[in-house]
Amino acid sequence: MDTSDSELLSSADAAQITAASRATLRINRHSKTGVRGRKTTPQVDLDVPEYYINRELSHLQFNIRVLEQALDTNHPLLSRLMFLLIFSSNLDEFFEIRVAGLKRQVTFRRETPEIDGMRPRDVLQEISRVCHEQVDRQYHILNDVLIPALEEQNIRFIRRSQWTQAQEAWVAEYFSEQILPVISPIGLDPSHPFPRLVNKSLNFIVSLEGRDAFGREGGMAILPAPRSLPRLIRIPDELCEDGDNFVFLSSMIHAHAHRLFPGMEIKGCYQFRLTRNADLVVDPDDVSDLASALRGELLSRRYGDAVRLEVADNCPDELAYFLLQQFGLAEEELYRVNGPVNLNRLMAVMGLLKRDDLHYTPFTPNLPRSLRERSGSLFAAIRQGDILLHHPFESFTPIEDLLREAARDPEVLAIKQTLYRTGADSEIVNALVEAARNNKEVTVVIELRARFDEADNLALASRLQEAGAIVIYGVVGYKTHAKMMHIVRREQGQLKHYAHLGTGNYHAKTAKLYTDYGLLTANPVLCADVHKVFQQLGGMGKMLSIKELLHAPFTLHKRLVEMIEREAEHASKGEKARIIIKCNSLTEPKLIKALYRASQAGVEIELIIRGQCCLRPGLAGVSDNIRVRSIIGRFLEHTRVYYFHNRGAEEVYCASADFMERNMFRRVETCFPLLESKLAARVRKDLETYLLDNCQSWDLQSDGRYIANHPQIGDEAVSVQETLLDAYASAK
């Protein structure tokens, strides 16, 4: 991979780090040693904006790391294409949610700067600059790298200029039979105002000349592509020499647009795509029925305020500016693209190809020995000791099996379960439905506001309610993001408790793609804590005393700060002190400041942050002892793990929460300790492997750039995900 093109540094970052360098000159960079070897930490003002990276710009840095995977020939070709398409999907959501939120702040004059010192208006300007660069790079990679590489594998996207006569005839017939009956052109005149277009839909603006049947002068028309039609169509094999050949729906419409405007001359036909605000706003103080309120909001999501316009790069300025005017957008919100405007729909090619040689080698997830060798009940296996599953290297199936066994076991009395993201055909939901129909006391806490899963979760809630389950929507104002299951079973006249706690969702499909930890336990204290969290979600009352779990929004943030400060205290006494944090995002200011203070005290801090990171490592006198790396690879890194050396009495926690303000204060989260030393040691070993990676890792520099790591001459190549795949596959 050519990292020189991927070391993106925004002008805002450059300005921030220059000021940060000046600021660090004002502090004493050398700790002084007082009595008994205690180090005193220099007093540094940690509110200096230059010590922080803007969250939105950090997110864009993450997305470019995803895009760069499309150039990495260590990935199979179709997986490289998938990374490019994931970049598009990520960017869509970024505009729908983050850019829309910033625009709303500007509109309502809520322009208080964040801790990095940037105001929303300034952030939007920098987003526009960076995104234009990134989108240009994306289409360069598509057109100049991936499409030629696909053609070498006899996979072709045939342009109109390349159609043979036979292919042209087939396209004409396909247009007549499949497209013409369902497409509806809209001429623009006083009786046909500009139509309301659906978010992210494919459309065309058509420039016309001549008079129609009613004597109307030609002008402009809008041509929405029906969403029911595939964006990519396979050309019959008999019309091609060899290989897999496809044509874009947009090419078909371009070629036959004249048939929609008989007798008129088409001067131009150009595709465009509008992105709208897709964030749902439900006022917790004005909601009597959350489900009904969300259903109403879902209907309006398609037609939120416009935030971005993508047009074909050959679209004339007058037409592009006309569209900008219709949508109330500025010129910097216009993106001209050299190719299809809706790249996400290219994902369809994955299902149209049978080319295993261009995908990753399949693997079968393993099982821990205690589950491989079991001959009886899962409950019996869990009673023998805690079981830690590391997905996707180890199977998600035991969790489904446990629920299914519980649903059918006459001794099981009650099941409680949280659901954030699952699936329409989820075996987890099927088991819960079966349990409810078998007269178990089934309580399910479904988070209806899981972004872009709201409609699915509303449907699941209805299905569970119809089966007889108690469905709770959590606490208004707090998303329930915790991953928990609690089962109560009668054993020898006593009630025995079992629990599952995880870092990821109860979703079998993503469990094959995301890295996550899940703990199956019968530990009485942990199970009692899980029971209390469910009790608080379902009922009302003061916060219950919880012994081992850390619980947001109540104890998690406070305890994390305390554990960071404890390491700092140990380091200040000259003792070994170390912190390793692995999570998706690090943006919460108080936690960042605590890490800065710990670094100043001499704590060795390793941060494995996949996505957004507002902390700047390597600032003299501030974060000298902090290293930040991001792992991007075959699997989406999703585990949240917190490690503290604690004078050798090591503590390892797994959590559903990232180091973000929303996770700490506006969500219900759980963070669970690994109480069995062998499990803690195993996770610690995994973390060390992540720190050794020199194939999939990117190191964050103090100036905001990420630099890809590569094995140096003589170094062993370490790809953490491949290493873990091999280790778990060969585990005995």
Secondary structure, DSSP 4 states (H G I P E B T S, - for coil): --GGGT----HHHHHHHHHHHHHHTTS--SPEE-GGG-EEPPP--TT-GGGB--HHHHHHHHHHHHHHGGG-TTS-HHHHHHHHHHHHHHHHHIIIIIIHHHHHHHHTT-----TTS--HHHHHHHHHHHHHHHHHHHHHHIIIIIHHHHHHTTEEE--GGG--HHHHHHHHHHIIIIITTT---EE-BTTBPPP-PPTT-EEEEEEEESB-TT-PBP-EEEEEPPTTS-SEEEPPGGGSSSSEEEEEHHHHHHHHGGGGSTTSEEEEEEEEEEEE-------GGG-S-HHHHHHHHHHHHTT--EEEEEEETTS-HHHHHHHHHHHT--GGGEEEESS-S-GGGGGHHHHH---GGGSPPP---B--HHHHS--S-HHHHHHTS-EEEEETTB-SHHHHHHHHHHHH-TTEEEEEEEESS--TT-HHHHHHHHHHHTT-EEEEEE-TTSTT-HHHHHHHHHHHHHHT-EEE--BTTBEE---EEEEEEEETTEEEEEEEEESS-S-TTGGGTEEEEEEEE--HHHHHHHHHHHHHHHS-SSPPP-SS-EEETTTHHHHHHHHHHHHHHHHHTT---EEEEEES-B--HHHHHHHHHHHHHT-EEEEEESS-B-BPTT-TTTSTTEEEEEE-SSSEE---EEEE-GGG--EEEEES--BSHHHHHSEEEEEEE--SHHHHHHHHHHHHHHHH-SSSEEEEPTTS-EEE--PPTTPPP--HHHHHHHHHHT--
